[in-house]
Amino acid sequence: MMHSKTKTKLNVIEGGRGAKQAEAVASANTFLHVESVLEKAAHQLAALQNEDGHWVFELEADVTIPSEYIMLQRFLGRSVDEKTASRLSSYLLDRQLPDGSWPLYAVDGNANISASVKAYFALKLLGHDKNASYMVKARQIILSLGGAARCNVFTRITLALFGQVPWHTPPAMPIEIMLLPRWFFFHLSKISYWSRTVIVPLLILYAKQPVCALRYNEGITELFTTPPDMLGNLDHFRHRAWRKNVFIVLDRVLKRTMHHIPKRIGAHALRQAEQWTRARMQGEGGIGAIYPAMANAVMALKTLGCREDDPDYVRGIAALDDLLIHRTPAPDAVPHNSPFGGGIDRSSAAPDLLLSRHAATARDDHFSLCQPCNSPVWDTCLSLSALVEAGIPGNLFSADEAMKWLFDRQISTPGDWSGNCPGLACGGWAFQYENTLYPDVDDTSKVLMGLFRAGALEREEYREKIAKAVRWVIGMQNSDGGWGAFDVDNDYLYLNDIPFADHGALLDPSTSDLTGRCIEMLGMLGYGPDFPPIARGLAYLEKEQEAFGGWFGRWGVNYLYGTWSVLSGLHEVGEDMQKPYVRKAVEWLVGCQNGDGGWGETCASYDDPSLAGSGASTPSQTAWALLALMAAGETDRPEVQRGTQYLVDRYHNGWEERHFTGTGFPRVFYLRYHGYRLFFPVWALGAYLRRRRGATTVQDAVRRKYMGGVSWLKLQ
């Protein structure tokens, strides 16, 4: 080995033919290393496929969700057993920062007052002494940030439910909202699906204003700089924000006049709200299949006096409990039937979490937490795409079973989205195991691309299902040429200025990442820039490009994610990748590369766009950058080689990724997809090897085969 290295070095110094031979040997060795890592990682990913064909990974948010889960149990009168309480406590304390606070995202997140107040309150409900050192530190940092009165609206509502602040401190949300006409400036159809499903059961709670009684030592009055019962209006006027200020005035008027609304009108609205909520609790996934809506719904039914055996209530509780997961400390504690077993040595990778539904025992678990939702459809379609591009043998995983599982979950019934799309038949997919009323364009496009890669277009039995899905995506295009996630033209941006919407995420307008994804899917079917939906999408994307060259990422962090989605779409529809706006994006990506060869971007870039593309390198974000550059025709560029080497060098029985690279709501809610650190690097390495060998990716091969469009789709 020593002799070989010396010879190579001498040949390089001497130059000429020897140098070229050494370069060829080095290149071959690099290929072997990439192949070796790809094979191991792809085998790991394949081994995680469940028997029925799907993949599911843990989905982790900040401490607000497990804290709210603890509060929910108290509100409902459900006891938390000692072992679960201990595991939940361990998780919350593990996430506490050295200054005593809790952040919205791990590793590089800073103190967030709302998350900190919720975590502190949850710990008190679990019996922690306020004089414990970690509680003292938390209290000190919360008070230094202005105290609990500075929390966001959702936290204020939570505190009102437990009598920690008066019910007049949150913004007014009268139950009569249920009766407003569609033409009014505020209507449920004008806000996003997630807002709708959260707000309607919340209106019931507002109307009834329940208060869960606490023991004397469980309250958090010590977190306020002003006694809570002396608090007044907490939403203050802002300089040069006239619309926000108008809505604040309206809010104060409503609080003073709501009691004059005839009781019979309020009673009618309350019945409407209950009917609306119950109608959306019929599936096993719970209302909206997201934790905040599900929790509000069961609290609303409890407040209305439902029986413990009420089917909707029981179903809602079960859906919430299914979101509880347990962290296992060692590989041998993983049950053999777990989707995270399969002989993977996790000693060098970030810890995995076990879904409670798969756990045979919890006796060895150290942490427990509650997921904001589950992500099996998303995880399955991305894992399928990654493995197909990696080219691993079909006997290691079943593409057929994955396709069957996905098609079995295709949604064909109308939902809330149908109100703006009369006559459009559904064919989409949701994110979760079950969320029938709320399919989304993002999952649908990614599912279709995974299916196309796996050969579904060749299967006659799938043609009608594919046609319905593609037509549904096209039918969901917004009038501005872009795509949102769940609704058409959900862009009443003025509503983000109402006091209730201090999170700034009440709506679901067009975004660059989803638009890039949709045109990419259409491009795989052979359609190009002259296809009207693609042409409108391209015009939208050119308009939305940032001055520095990247694109905003609504559903992933952040400009790296958005730029990957857009460049992948541009490539697949046959856009000229030498156009100035494309080259601008490429040069921005290249300029973002870190010294270690990887790419990373902090969640803080949502607060400060000057941080776009800046942050510690992560496997998932490096993979996005590599896929974007390769889509732009830059496979042979040195930066791509360095990025690939970053992934190879950091593979140790898996990749470690503790940063949050997923986005729930920019600036207020972030996600750590535990599967991202595996299937995105596998995908990028697979695409890299194919392109460097002069072959095409599976995706490009599908496009070439169907150039000009798939005849049986009849889209033109």
Disulfide bonds with the S-S distance in Angstrom:
none
